[in-house]
Amino acid sequence: MKNLIISLGALLALSAAPAYACDQQEAVDLMVKVSTALGEKAAAATTEEDSQRVVAANGRMNEGGEALAAGNPDKACEIYRAVAKDEGIPLE
């Protein structure tokens, strides 16, 4: 019985993991979507503060690119989603 409970717990944990996982293609898609939106924000910036905000967001996007290049698409997606959330960029 104990082994059954452990096996079910492991199975549950493994089945939940893909819901949070992000593959290389999803990371690239997020990068393109968020980068495009940031480019639009940069073009629409009317104050130095707006421009600096976009520059800071692009710096964070670079961190995502580094994670992606290092073979960590989960970390890249985490960063891209955080930037999108902070900048009000819809991902739907």
PDB file of N, CA, C and O in Angstrom:
ATOM      1  N   MET A   1       0.821  -1.195   0.000  1.00  0.00           N
ATOM      2  CA  MET A   1       0.000   0.000   0.000  1.00  0.00           C
ATOM      3  C   MET A   1       0.866   1.261   0.000  1.00  0.00           C
ATOM      4  O   MET A   1       0.577   2.232  -0.699  1.00  0.00           O
ATOM      5  N   LYS A   2       1.940   1.222   0.804  1.00  0.00           N
ATOM      6  CA  LYS A   2       2.840   2.365   0.869  1.00  0.00           C
ATOM      7  C   LYS A   2       3.478   2.635  -0.495  1.00  0.00           C
ATOM      8  O   LYS A   2       3.606   3.787  -0.911  1.00  0.00           O
ATOM      9  N   ASN A   3       3.875   1.566  -1.185  1.00  0.00           N
ATOM     10  CA  ASN A   3       4.469   1.721  -2.517  1.00  0.00           C
ATOM     11  C   ASN A   3       3.463   2.290  -3.508  1.00  0.00           C
ATOM     12  O   ASN A   3       3.835   3.071  -4.384  1.00  0.00           O
ATOM     13  N   LEU A   4       2.214   1.916  -3.384  1.00  0.00           N
ATOM     14  CA  LEU A   4       1.164   2.431  -4.261  1.00  0.00           C
ATOM     15  C   LEU A   4       1.002   3.933  -4.063  1.00  0.00           C
ATOM     16  O   LEU A   4       0.878   4.682  -5.032  1.00  0.00           O
ATOM     17  N   ILE A   5       1.004   4.363  -2.823  1.00  0.00           N
ATOM     18  CA  ILE A   5       0.860   5.788  -2.525  1.00  0.00           C
ATOM     19  C   ILE A   5       2.054   6.567  -3.068  1.00  0.00           C
ATOM     20  O   ILE A   5       1.889   7.642  -3.645  1.00  0.00           O
ATOM     21  N   ILE A   6       3.256   6.022  -2.882  1.00  0.00           N
ATOM     22  CA  ILE A   6       4.455   6.677  -3.390  1.00  0.00           C
ATOM     23  C   ILE A   6       4.413   6.742  -4.913  1.00  0.00           C
ATOM     24  O   ILE A   6       4.742   7.767  -5.511  1.00  0.00           O
ATOM     25  N   SER A   7       4.005   5.640  -5.532  1.00  0.00           N
ATOM     26  CA  SER A   7       3.929   5.601  -6.997  1.00  0.00           C
ATOM     27  C   SER A   7       2.903   6.595  -7.524  1.00  0.00           C
ATOM     28  O   SER A   7       3.149   7.282  -8.515  1.00  0.00           O
ATOM     29  N   LEU A   8       1.757   6.670  -6.862  1.00  0.00           N
ATOM     30  CA  LEU A   8       0.728   7.622  -7.285  1.00  0.00           C
ATOM     31  C   LEU A   8       1.204   9.060  -7.101  1.00  0.00           C
ATOM     32  O   LEU A   8       0.931   9.919  -7.940  1.00  0.00           O
ATOM     33  N   GLY A   9       1.912   9.321  -6.007  1.00  0.00           N
ATOM     34  CA  GLY A   9       2.451  10.663  -5.777  1.00  0.00           C
ATOM     35  C   GLY A   9       3.447  11.041  -6.844  1.00  0.00           C
ATOM     36  O   GLY A   9       3.427  12.163  -7.348  1.00  0.00           O
ATOM     37  N   ALA A  10       4.325  10.109  -7.197  1.00  0.00           N
ATOM     38  CA  ALA A  10       5.315  10.372  -8.241  1.00  0.00           C
ATOM     39  C   ALA A  10       4.641  10.589  -9.588  1.00  0.00           C
ATOM     40  O   ALA A  10       5.023  11.484 -10.342  1.00  0.00           O
ATOM     41  N   LEU A  11       3.650   9.781  -9.886  1.00  0.00           N
ATOM     42  CA  LEU A  11       2.923   9.915 -11.142  1.00  0.00           C
ATOM     43  C   LEU A  11       2.214  11.260 -11.213  1.00  0.00           C
ATOM     44  O   LEU A  11       2.218  11.915 -12.256  1.00  0.00           O
ATOM     45  N   LEU A  12       1.611  11.666 -10.119  1.00  0.00           N
ATOM     46  CA  LEU A  12       0.931  12.960 -10.072  1.00  0.00           C
ATOM     47  C   LEU A  12       1.927  14.094 -10.302  1.00  0.00           C
ATOM     48  O   LEU A  12       1.651  15.022 -11.062  1.00  0.00           O
ATOM     49  N   ALA A  13       3.077  14.020  -9.650  1.00  0.00           N
ATOM     50  CA  ALA A  13       4.092  15.062  -9.808  1.00  0.00           C
ATOM     51  C   ALA A  13       4.589  15.117 -11.252  1.00  0.00           C
ATOM     52  O   ALA A  13       4.757  16.201 -11.811  1.00  0.00           O
ATOM     53  N   LEU A  14       4.822  13.967 -11.846  1.00  0.00           N
ATOM     54  CA  LEU A  14       5.295  13.936 -13.222  1.00  0.00           C
ATOM     55  C   LEU A  14       4.238  14.412 -14.207  1.00  0.00           C
ATOM     56  O   LEU A  14       4.563  15.062 -15.200  1.00  0.00           O
ATOM     57  N   SER A  15       2.996  14.099 -13.943  1.00  0.00           N
ATOM     58  CA  SER A  15       1.947  14.522 -14.859  1.00  0.00           C
ATOM     59  C   SER A  15       1.693  16.014 -14.761  1.00  0.00           C
ATOM     60  O   SER A  15       1.229  16.623 -15.725  1.00  0.00           O
ATOM     61  N   ALA A  16       1.983  16.609 -13.627  1.00  0.00           N
ATOM     62  CA  ALA A  16       1.783  18.047 -13.463  1.00  0.00           C
ATOM     63  C   ALA A  16       2.916  18.845 -14.089  1.00  0.00           C
ATOM     64  O   ALA A  16       2.713  19.994 -14.481  1.00  0.00           O
ATOM     65  N   ALA A  17       4.085  18.270 -14.188  1.00  0.00           N
ATOM     66  CA  ALA A  17       5.250  19.002 -14.677  1.00  0.00           C
ATOM     67  C   ALA A  17       5.059  19.591 -16.078  1.00  0.00           C
ATOM     68  O   ALA A  17       5.422  20.750 -16.279  1.00  0.00           O
ATOM     69  N   PRO A  18       4.512  18.864 -17.056  1.00  0.00           N
ATOM     70  CA  PRO A  18       4.380  19.451 -18.385  1.00  0.00           C
ATOM     71  C   PRO A  18       3.512  20.702 -18.436  1.00  0.00           C
ATOM     72  O   PRO A  18       3.674  21.520 -19.342  1.00  0.00           O
ATOM     73  N   ALA A  19       2.602  20.868 -17.493  1.00  0.00           N
ATOM     74  CA  ALA A  19       1.760  22.054 -17.492  1.00  0.00           C
ATOM     75  C   ALA A  19       2.598  23.304 -17.254  1.00  0.00           C
ATOM     76  O   ALA A  19       2.220  24.393 -17.684  1.00  0.00           O
ATOM     77  N   TYR A  20       3.718  23.160 -16.581  1.00  0.00           N
ATOM     78  CA  TYR A  20       4.574  24.298 -16.284  1.00  0.00           C
ATOM     79  C   TYR A  20       5.807  24.337 -17.166  1.00  0.00           C
ATOM     80  O   TYR A  20       6.524  25.337 -17.189  1.00  0.00           O
ATOM     81  N   ALA A  21       6.056  23.264 -17.888  1.00  0.00           N
ATOM     82  CA  ALA A  21       7.255  23.178 -18.715  1.00  0.00           C
ATOM     83  C   ALA A  21       7.122  24.077 -19.940  1.00  0.00           C
ATOM     84  O   ALA A  21       6.024  24.370 -20.413  1.00  0.00           O
ATOM     85  N   CYS A  22       8.255  24.492 -20.421  1.00  0.00           N
ATOM     86  CA  CYS A  22       8.295  25.346 -21.596  1.00  0.00           C
ATOM     87  C   CYS A  22       9.385  24.800 -22.507  1.00  0.00           C
ATOM     88  O   CYS A  22      10.529  24.647 -22.079  1.00  0.00           O
ATOM     89  N   ASP A  23       9.047  24.508 -23.743  1.00  0.00           N
ATOM     90  CA  ASP A  23      10.075  23.988 -24.647  1.00  0.00           C
ATOM     91  C   ASP A  23      10.726  25.135 -25.425  1.00  0.00           C
ATOM     92  O   ASP A  23      10.318  26.292 -25.320  1.00  0.00           O
ATOM     93  N   GLN A  24      11.720  24.791 -26.184  1.00  0.00           N
ATOM     94  CA  GLN A  24      12.507  25.763 -26.940  1.00  0.00           C
ATOM     95  C   GLN A  24      11.615  26.613 -27.858  1.00  0.00           C
ATOM     96  O   GLN A  24      11.763  27.834 -27.911  1.00  0.00           O
ATOM     97  N   GLN A  25      10.706  25.973 -28.568  1.00  0.00           N
ATOM     98  CA  GLN A  25       9.858  26.703 -29.514  1.00  0.00           C
ATOM     99  C   GLN A  25       8.931  27.677 -28.795  1.00  0.00           C
ATOM    100  O   GLN A  25       8.739  28.804 -29.253  1.00  0.00           O
ATOM    101  N   GLU A  26       8.358  27.255 -27.677  1.00  0.00           N
ATOM    102  CA  GLU A  26       7.488  28.160 -26.917  1.00  0.00           C
ATOM    103  C   GLU A  26       8.286  29.356 -26.411  1.00  0.00           C
ATOM    104  O   GLU A  26       7.799  30.486 -26.430  1.00  0.00           O
ATOM    105  N   ALA A  27       9.511  29.104 -25.960  1.00  0.00           N
ATOM    106  CA  ALA A  27      10.359  30.195 -25.479  1.00  0.00           C
ATOM    107  C   ALA A  27      10.657  31.187 -26.609  1.00  0.00           C
ATOM    108  O   ALA A  27      10.599  32.400 -26.404  1.00  0.00           O
ATOM    109  N   VAL A  28      10.972  30.678 -27.781  1.00  0.00           N
ATOM    110  CA  VAL A  28      11.251  31.555 -28.924  1.00  0.00           C
ATOM    111  C   VAL A  28       9.995  32.350 -29.293  1.00  0.00           C
ATOM    112  O   VAL A  28      10.075  33.546 -29.572  1.00  0.00           O
ATOM    113  N   ASP A  29       8.852  31.695 -29.293  1.00  0.00           N
ATOM    114  CA  ASP A  29       7.597  32.388 -29.609  1.00  0.00           C
ATOM    115  C   ASP A  29       7.317  33.511 -28.613  1.00  0.00           C
ATOM    116  O   ASP A  29       6.918  34.609 -29.000  1.00  0.00           O
ATOM    117  N   LEU A  30       7.531  33.226 -27.322  1.00  0.00           N
ATOM    118  CA  LEU A  30       7.332  34.255 -26.298  1.00  0.00           C
ATOM    119  C   LEU A  30       8.312  35.406 -26.490  1.00  0.00           C
ATOM    120  O   LEU A  30       7.939  36.573 -26.379  1.00  0.00           O
ATOM    121  N   MET A  31       9.562  35.071 -26.778  1.00  0.00           N
ATOM    122  CA  MET A  31      10.585  36.087 -26.985  1.00  0.00           C
ATOM    123  C   MET A  31      10.181  37.028 -28.114  1.00  0.00           C
ATOM    124  O   MET A  31      10.279  38.248 -27.976  1.00  0.00           O
ATOM    125  N   VAL A  32       9.730  36.467 -29.224  1.00  0.00           N
ATOM    126  CA  VAL A  32       9.336  37.278 -30.374  1.00  0.00           C
ATOM    127  C   VAL A  32       8.141  38.158 -30.027  1.00  0.00           C
ATOM    128  O   VAL A  32       8.126  39.348 -30.343  1.00  0.00           O
ATOM    129  N   LYS A  33       7.159  37.580 -29.388  1.00  0.00           N
ATOM    130  CA  LYS A  33       5.942  38.333 -29.057  1.00  0.00           C
ATOM    131  C   LYS A  33       6.242  39.493 -28.106  1.00  0.00           C
ATOM    132  O   LYS A  33       5.799  40.620 -28.332  1.00  0.00           O
ATOM    133  N   VAL A  34       6.996  39.210 -27.046  1.00  0.00           N
ATOM    134  CA  VAL A  34       7.293  40.253 -26.070  1.00  0.00           C
ATOM    135  C   VAL A  34       8.242  41.292 -26.665  1.00  0.00           C
ATOM    136  O   VAL A  34       8.067  42.489 -26.436  1.00  0.00           O
ATOM    137  N   SER A  35       9.232  40.853 -27.416  1.00  0.00           N
ATOM    138  CA  SER A  35      10.177  41.787 -28.043  1.00  0.00           C
ATOM    139  C   SER A  35       9.467  42.717 -29.022  1.00  0.00           C
ATOM    140  O   SER A  35       9.761  43.911 -29.073  1.00  0.00           O
ATOM    141  N   THR A  36       8.546  42.178 -29.787  1.00  0.00           N
ATOM    142  CA  THR A  36       7.781  42.998 -30.734  1.00  0.00           C
ATOM    143  C   THR A  36       6.974  44.053 -29.992  1.00  0.00           C
ATOM    144  O   THR A  36       6.952  45.220 -30.383  1.00  0.00           O
ATOM    145  N   ALA A  37       6.314  43.635 -28.923  1.00  0.00           N
ATOM    146  CA  ALA A  37       5.521  44.583 -28.134  1.00  0.00           C
ATOM    147  C   ALA A  37       6.413  45.648 -27.495  1.00  0.00           C
ATOM    148  O   ALA A  37       6.031  46.816 -27.427  1.00  0.00           O
ATOM    149  N   LEU A  38       7.589  45.253 -27.031  1.00  0.00           N
ATOM    150  CA  LEU A  38       8.504  46.240 -26.458  1.00  0.00           C
ATOM    151  C   LEU A  38       8.996  47.216 -27.518  1.00  0.00           C
ATOM    152  O   LEU A  38       9.192  48.398 -27.234  1.00  0.00           O
ATOM    153  N   GLY A  39       9.194  46.732 -28.724  1.00  0.00           N
ATOM    154  CA  GLY A  39       9.576  47.621 -29.818  1.00  0.00           C
ATOM    155  C   GLY A  39       8.502  48.659 -30.085  1.00  0.00           C
ATOM    156  O   GLY A  39       8.801  49.825 -30.346  1.00  0.00           O
ATOM    157  N   GLU A  40       7.256  48.229 -30.018  1.00  0.00           N
ATOM    158  CA  GLU A  40       6.137  49.156 -30.209  1.00  0.00           C
ATOM    159  C   GLU A  40       6.090  50.167 -29.070  1.00  0.00           C
ATOM    160  O   GLU A  40       5.818  51.348 -29.290  1.00  0.00           O
ATOM    161  N   LYS A  41       6.356  49.698 -27.846  1.00  0.00           N
ATOM    162  CA  LYS A  41       6.382  50.612 -26.696  1.00  0.00           C
ATOM    163  C   LYS A  41       7.522  51.621 -26.841  1.00  0.00           C
ATOM    164  O   LYS A  41       7.365  52.791 -26.493  1.00  0.00           O
ATOM    165  N   ALA A  42       8.651  51.177 -27.346  1.00  0.00           N
ATOM    166  CA  ALA A  42       9.784  52.078 -27.535  1.00  0.00           C
ATOM    167  C   ALA A  42       9.439  53.163 -28.555  1.00  0.00           C
ATOM    168  O   ALA A  42       9.761  54.335 -28.363  1.00  0.00           O
ATOM    169  N   ALA A  43       8.789  52.762 -29.627  1.00  0.00           N
ATOM    170  CA  ALA A  43       8.413  53.728 -30.660  1.00  0.00           C
ATOM    171  C   ALA A  43       7.387  54.726 -30.142  1.00  0.00           C
ATOM    172  O   ALA A  43       7.352  55.876 -30.579  1.00  0.00           O
ATOM    173  N   ALA A  44       6.552  54.278 -29.207  1.00  0.00           N
ATOM    174  CA  ALA A  44       5.504  55.152 -28.680  1.00  0.00           C
ATOM    175  C   ALA A  44       5.948  55.951 -27.455  1.00  0.00           C
ATOM    176  O   ALA A  44       5.194  56.789 -26.962  1.00  0.00           O
ATOM    177  N   ALA A  45       7.147  55.707 -26.964  1.00  0.00           N
ATOM    178  CA  ALA A  45       7.626  56.393 -25.760  1.00  0.00           C
ATOM    179  C   ALA A  45       7.688  57.898 -25.993  1.00  0.00           C
ATOM    180  O   ALA A  45       8.232  58.369 -26.992  1.00  0.00           O
ATOM    181  N   THR A  46       7.124  58.634 -25.056  1.00  0.00           N
ATOM    182  CA  THR A  46       7.107  60.088 -25.189  1.00  0.00           C
ATOM    183  C   THR A  46       7.933  60.789 -24.117  1.00  0.00           C
ATOM    184  O   THR A  46       8.175  61.994 -24.199  1.00  0.00           O
ATOM    185  N   THR A  47       8.361  60.033 -23.116  1.00  0.00           N
ATOM    186  CA  THR A  47       9.165  60.625 -22.051  1.00  0.00           C
ATOM    187  C   THR A  47      10.436  59.796 -21.853  1.00  0.00           C
ATOM    188  O   THR A  47      10.538  58.653 -22.297  1.00  0.00           O
ATOM    189  N   GLU A  48      11.379  60.406 -21.184  1.00  0.00           N
ATOM    190  CA  GLU A  48      12.617  59.696 -20.847  1.00  0.00           C
ATOM    191  C   GLU A  48      12.309  58.503 -19.933  1.00  0.00           C
ATOM    192  O   GLU A  48      12.940  57.451 -20.036  1.00  0.00           O
ATOM    193  N   GLU A  49      11.352  58.680 -19.059  1.00  0.00           N
ATOM    194  CA  GLU A  49      10.955  57.593 -18.158  1.00  0.00           C
ATOM    195  C   GLU A  49      10.398  56.402 -18.936  1.00  0.00           C
ATOM    196  O   GLU A  49      10.723  55.253 -18.636  1.00  0.00           O
ATOM    197  N   ASP A  50       9.561  56.679 -19.933  1.00  0.00           N
ATOM    198  CA  ASP A  50       9.029  55.610 -20.787  1.00  0.00           C
ATOM    199  C   ASP A  50      10.166  54.873 -21.489  1.00  0.00           C
ATOM    200  O   ASP A  50      10.188  53.643 -21.545  1.00  0.00           O
ATOM    201  N   SER A  51      11.104  55.642 -22.020  1.00  0.00           N
ATOM    202  CA  SER A  51      12.237  55.047 -22.731  1.00  0.00           C
ATOM    203  C   SER A  51      13.089  54.192 -21.800  1.00  0.00           C
ATOM    204  O   SER A  51      13.502  53.091 -22.165  1.00  0.00           O
ATOM    205  N   GLN A  52      13.349  54.695 -20.607  1.00  0.00           N
ATOM    206  CA  GLN A  52      14.163  53.948 -19.648  1.00  0.00           C
ATOM    207  C   GLN A  52      13.479  52.653 -19.215  1.00  0.00           C
ATOM    208  O   GLN A  52      14.136  51.640 -18.976  1.00  0.00           O
ATOM    209  N   ARG A  53      12.173  52.700 -19.119  1.00  0.00           N
ATOM    210  CA  ARG A  53      11.418  51.499 -18.748  1.00  0.00           C
ATOM    211  C   ARG A  53      11.573  50.413 -19.826  1.00  0.00           C
ATOM    212  O   ARG A  53      11.747  49.234 -19.516  1.00  0.00           O
ATOM    213  N   VAL A  54      11.507  50.829 -21.075  1.00  0.00           N
ATOM    214  CA  VAL A  54      11.679  49.882 -22.182  1.00  0.00           C
ATOM    215  C   VAL A  54      13.106  49.340 -22.199  1.00  0.00           C
ATOM    216  O   VAL A  54      13.317  48.152 -22.439  1.00  0.00           O
ATOM    217  N   VAL A  55      14.076  50.202 -21.947  1.00  0.00           N
ATOM    218  CA  VAL A  55      15.475  49.763 -21.905  1.00  0.00           C
ATOM    219  C   VAL A  55      15.668  48.723 -20.808  1.00  0.00           C
ATOM    220  O   VAL A  55      16.333  47.709 -21.021  1.00  0.00           O
ATOM    221  N   ALA A  56      15.091  48.969 -19.638  1.00  0.00           N
ATOM    222  CA  ALA A  56      15.202  48.021 -18.529  1.00  0.00           C
ATOM    223  C   ALA A  56      14.531  46.691 -18.878  1.00  0.00           C
ATOM    224  O   ALA A  56      15.068  45.623 -18.584  1.00  0.00           O
ATOM    225  N   ALA A  57      13.363  46.762 -19.500  1.00  0.00           N
ATOM    226  CA  ALA A  57      12.664  45.540 -19.903  1.00  0.00           C
ATOM    227  C   ALA A  57      13.478  44.770 -20.935  1.00  0.00           C
ATOM    228  O   ALA A  57      13.525  43.540 -20.899  1.00  0.00           O
ATOM    229  N   ASN A  58      14.115  45.482 -21.847  1.00  0.00           N
ATOM    230  CA  ASN A  58      14.962  44.815 -22.842  1.00  0.00           C
ATOM    231  C   ASN A  58      16.166  44.155 -22.185  1.00  0.00           C
ATOM    232  O   ASN A  58      16.624  43.107 -22.641  1.00  0.00           O
ATOM    233  N   GLY A  59      16.680  44.753 -21.125  1.00  0.00           N
ATOM    234  CA  GLY A  59      17.767  44.135 -20.381  1.00  0.00           C
ATOM    235  C   GLY A  59      17.337  42.804 -19.782  1.00  0.00           C
ATOM    236  O   GLY A  59      18.091  41.831 -19.795  1.00  0.00           O
ATOM    237  N   ARG A  60      16.135  42.772 -19.264  1.00  0.00           N
ATOM    238  CA  ARG A  60      15.588  41.524 -18.729  1.00  0.00           C
ATOM    239  C   ARG A  60      15.352  40.510 -19.844  1.00  0.00           C
ATOM    240  O   ARG A  60      15.550  39.310 -19.653  1.00  0.00           O
ATOM    241  N   MET A  61      14.930  40.996 -21.005  1.00  0.00           N
ATOM    242  CA  MET A  61      14.748  40.099 -22.143  1.00  0.00           C
ATOM    243  C   MET A  61      16.084  39.469 -22.537  1.00  0.00           C
ATOM    244  O   MET A  61      16.129  38.305 -22.934  1.00  0.00           O
ATOM    245  N   ASN A  62      17.161  40.228 -22.430  1.00  0.00           N
ATOM    246  CA  ASN A  62      18.481  39.681 -22.727  1.00  0.00           C
ATOM    247  C   ASN A  62      18.828  38.546 -21.766  1.00  0.00           C
ATOM    248  O   ASN A  62      19.452  37.562 -22.164  1.00  0.00           O
ATOM    249  N   GLU A  63      18.430  38.679 -20.513  1.00  0.00           N
ATOM    250  CA  GLU A  63      18.648  37.596 -19.548  1.00  0.00           C
ATOM    251  C   GLU A  63      17.893  36.346 -19.988  1.00  0.00           C
ATOM    252  O   GLU A  63      18.396  35.230 -19.856  1.00  0.00           O
ATOM    253  N   GLY A  64      16.698  36.538 -20.504  1.00  0.00           N
ATOM    254  CA  GLY A  64      15.933  35.411 -21.031  1.00  0.00           C
ATOM    255  C   GLY A  64      16.635  34.775 -22.216  1.00  0.00           C
ATOM    256  O   GLY A  64      16.654  33.551 -22.349  1.00  0.00           O
ATOM    257  N   GLY A  65      17.207  35.596 -23.071  1.00  0.00           N
ATOM    258  CA  GLY A  65      17.950  35.088 -24.219  1.00  0.00           C
ATOM    259  C   GLY A  65      19.169  34.291 -23.794  1.00  0.00           C
ATOM    260  O   GLY A  65      19.502  33.277 -24.407  1.00  0.00           O
ATOM    261  N   GLU A  66      19.833  34.749 -22.745  1.00  0.00           N
ATOM    262  CA  GLU A  66      20.988  34.018 -22.225  1.00  0.00           C
ATOM    263  C   GLU A  66      20.562  32.658 -21.674  1.00  0.00           C
ATOM    264  O   GLU A  66      21.238  31.652 -21.888  1.00  0.00           O
ATOM    265  N   ALA A  67      19.437  32.641 -20.964  1.00  0.00           N
ATOM    266  CA  ALA A  67      18.926  31.369 -20.430  1.00  0.00           C
ATOM    267  C   ALA A  67      18.565  30.431 -21.580  1.00  0.00           C
ATOM    268  O   ALA A  67      18.844  29.234 -21.521  1.00  0.00           O
ATOM    269  N   LEU A  68      17.958  30.966 -22.601  1.00  0.00           N
ATOM    270  CA  LEU A  68      17.578  30.158 -23.765  1.00  0.00           C
ATOM    271  C   LEU A  68      18.819  29.606 -24.464  1.00  0.00           C
ATOM    272  O   LEU A  68      18.855  28.433 -24.834  1.00  0.00           O
ATOM    273  N   ALA A  69      19.819  30.439 -24.640  1.00  0.00           N
ATOM    274  CA  ALA A  69      21.058  30.007 -25.286  1.00  0.00           C
ATOM    275  C   ALA A  69      21.788  28.950 -24.459  1.00  0.00           C
ATOM    276  O   ALA A  69      22.497  28.103 -25.002  1.00  0.00           O
ATOM    277  N   ALA A  70      21.607  29.010 -23.144  1.00  0.00           N
ATOM    278  CA  ALA A  70      22.243  28.040 -22.252  1.00  0.00           C
ATOM    279  C   ALA A  70      21.457  26.737 -22.175  1.00  0.00           C
ATOM    280  O   ALA A  70      21.837  25.821 -21.447  1.00  0.00           O
ATOM    281  N   GLY A  71      20.359  26.655 -22.927  1.00  0.00           N
ATOM    282  CA  GLY A  71      19.565  25.433 -22.944  1.00  0.00           C
ATOM    283  C   GLY A  71      18.552  25.335 -21.824  1.00  0.00           C
ATOM    284  O   GLY A  71      18.159  24.234 -21.436  1.00  0.00           O
ATOM    285  N   ASN A  72      18.120  26.478 -21.296  1.00  0.00           N
ATOM    286  CA  ASN A  72      17.145  26.487 -20.219  1.00  0.00           C
ATOM    287  C   ASN A  72      15.889  27.247 -20.647  1.00  0.00           C
ATOM    288  O   ASN A  72      15.666  28.378 -20.213  1.00  0.00           O
ATOM    289  N   PRO A  73      15.066  26.623 -21.499  1.00  0.00           N
ATOM    290  CA  PRO A  73      13.876  27.327 -21.982  1.00  0.00           C
ATOM    291  C   PRO A  73      12.871  27.623 -20.868  1.00  0.00           C
ATOM    292  O   PRO A  73      12.132  28.604 -20.960  1.00  0.00           O
ATOM    293  N   ASP A  74      12.826  26.800 -19.820  1.00  0.00           N
ATOM    294  CA  ASP A  74      11.908  27.078 -18.714  1.00  0.00           C
ATOM    295  C   ASP A  74      12.229  28.420 -18.061  1.00  0.00           C
ATOM    296  O   ASP A  74      11.331  29.221 -17.801  1.00  0.00           O
ATOM    297  N   LYS A  75      13.502  28.659 -17.801  1.00  0.00           N
ATOM    298  CA  LYS A  75      13.931  29.919 -17.194  1.00  0.00           C
ATOM    299  C   LYS A  75      13.651  31.081 -18.146  1.00  0.00           C
ATOM    300  O   LYS A  75      13.200  32.143 -17.717  1.00  0.00           O
ATOM    301  N   ALA A  76      13.918  30.879 -19.432  1.00  0.00           N
ATOM    302  CA  ALA A  76      13.658  31.925 -20.421  1.00  0.00           C
ATOM    303  C   ALA A  76      12.176  32.284 -20.430  1.00  0.00           C
ATOM    304  O   ALA A  76      11.823  33.464 -20.419  1.00  0.00           O
ATOM    305  N   CYS A  77      11.318  31.287 -20.449  1.00  0.00           N
ATOM    306  CA  CYS A  77       9.873  31.556 -20.453  1.00  0.00           C
ATOM    307  C   CYS A  77       9.446  32.280 -19.188  1.00  0.00           C
ATOM    308  O   CYS A  77       8.607  33.179 -19.232  1.00  0.00           O
ATOM    309  N   GLU A  78      10.021  31.890 -18.071  1.00  0.00           N
ATOM    310  CA  GLU A  78       9.709  32.550 -16.801  1.00  0.00           C
ATOM    311  C   GLU A  78      10.037  34.040 -16.890  1.00  0.00           C
ATOM    312  O   GLU A  78       9.250  34.885 -16.464  1.00  0.00           O
ATOM    313  N   ILE A  79      11.186  34.345 -17.439  1.00  0.00           N
ATOM    314  CA  ILE A  79      11.605  35.746 -17.578  1.00  0.00           C
ATOM    315  C   ILE A  79      10.712  36.483 -18.575  1.00  0.00           C
ATOM    316  O   ILE A  79      10.265  37.596 -18.297  1.00  0.00           O
ATOM    317  N   TYR A  80      10.451  35.876 -19.724  1.00  0.00           N
ATOM    318  CA  TYR A  80       9.616  36.532 -20.739  1.00  0.00           C
ATOM    319  C   TYR A  80       8.205  36.789 -20.214  1.00  0.00           C
ATOM    320  O   TYR A  80       7.632  37.848 -20.466  1.00  0.00           O
ATOM    321  N   ARG A  81       7.652  35.834 -19.493  1.00  0.00           N
ATOM    322  CA  ARG A  81       6.303  36.022 -18.926  1.00  0.00           C
ATOM    323  C   ARG A  81       6.301  37.130 -17.876  1.00  0.00           C
ATOM    324  O   ARG A  81       5.351  37.910 -17.793  1.00  0.00           O
ATOM    325  N   ALA A  82       7.355  37.199 -17.081  1.00  0.00           N
ATOM    326  CA  ALA A  82       7.442  38.244 -16.060  1.00  0.00           C
ATOM    327  C   ALA A  82       7.533  39.622 -16.713  1.00  0.00           C
ATOM    328  O   ALA A  82       6.878  40.563 -16.267  1.00  0.00           O
ATOM    329  N   VAL A  83       8.332  39.744 -17.753  1.00  0.00           N
ATOM    330  CA  VAL A  83       8.444  41.020 -18.463  1.00  0.00           C
ATOM    331  C   VAL A  83       7.086  41.398 -19.053  1.00  0.00           C
ATOM    332  O   VAL A  83       6.649  42.543 -18.937  1.00  0.00           O
ATOM    333  N   ALA A  84       6.429  40.438 -19.679  1.00  0.00           N
ATOM    334  CA  ALA A  84       5.117  40.713 -20.272  1.00  0.00           C
ATOM    335  C   ALA A  84       4.135  41.181 -19.204  1.00  0.00           C
ATOM    336  O   ALA A  84       3.392  42.140 -19.412  1.00  0.00           O
ATOM    337  N   LYS A  85       4.134  40.511 -18.080  1.00  0.00           N
ATOM    338  CA  LYS A  85       3.218  40.887 -16.990  1.00  0.00           C
ATOM    339  C   LYS A  85       3.536  42.301 -16.504  1.00  0.00           C
ATOM    340  O   LYS A  85       2.641  43.137 -16.381  1.00  0.00           O
ATOM    341  N   ASP A  86       4.814  42.559 -16.229  1.00  0.00           N
ATOM    342  CA  ASP A  86       5.214  43.869 -15.714  1.00  0.00           C
ATOM    343  C   ASP A  86       4.931  44.999 -16.690  1.00  0.00           C
ATOM    344  O   ASP A  86       4.656  46.127 -16.280  1.00  0.00           O
ATOM    345  N   GLU A  87       4.999  44.698 -17.977  1.00  0.00           N
ATOM    346  CA  GLU A  87       4.806  45.728 -18.998  1.00  0.00           C
ATOM    347  C   GLU A  87       3.384  45.757 -19.560  1.00  0.00           C
ATOM    348  O   GLU A  87       3.088  46.535 -20.468  1.00  0.00           O
ATOM    349  N   GLY A  88       2.519  44.920 -19.026  1.00  0.00           N
ATOM    350  CA  GLY A  88       1.125  44.910 -19.482  1.00  0.00           C
ATOM    351  C   GLY A  88       0.967  44.381 -20.900  1.00  0.00           C
ATOM    352  O   GLY A  88       0.094  44.824 -21.646  1.00  0.00           O
ATOM    353  N   ILE A  89       1.818  43.430 -21.264  1.00  0.00           N
ATOM    354  CA  ILE A  89       1.769  42.845 -22.607  1.00  0.00           C
ATOM    355  C   ILE A  89       0.956  41.563 -22.551  1.00  0.00           C
ATOM    356  O   ILE A  89       1.356  40.608 -21.884  1.00  0.00           O
ATOM    357  N   PRO A  90      -0.182  41.525 -23.243  1.00  0.00           N
ATOM    358  CA  PRO A  90      -1.003  40.291 -23.218  1.00  0.00           C
ATOM    359  C   PRO A  90      -0.326  39.173 -24.000  1.00  0.00           C
ATOM    360  O   PRO A  90       0.225  39.396 -25.078  1.00  0.00           O
ATOM    361  N   LEU A  91      -0.374  37.985 -23.449  1.00  0.00           N
ATOM    362  CA  LEU A  91       0.221  36.840 -24.111  1.00  0.00           C
ATOM    363  C   LEU A  91      -0.822  35.906 -24.717  1.00  0.00           C
ATOM    364  O   LEU A  91      -0.466  34.876 -25.288  1.00  0.00           O
ATOM    365  N   GLU A  92      -2.055  36.236 -24.606  1.00  0.00           N
ATOM    366  CA  GLU A  92      -3.129  35.387 -25.139  1.00  0.00           C
ATOM    367  C   GLU A  92      -3.334  35.689 -26.595  1.00  0.00           C
ATOM    368  O   GLU A  92      -4.192  35.084 -27.237  1.00  0.00           O
TER     369      GLU A  92
END
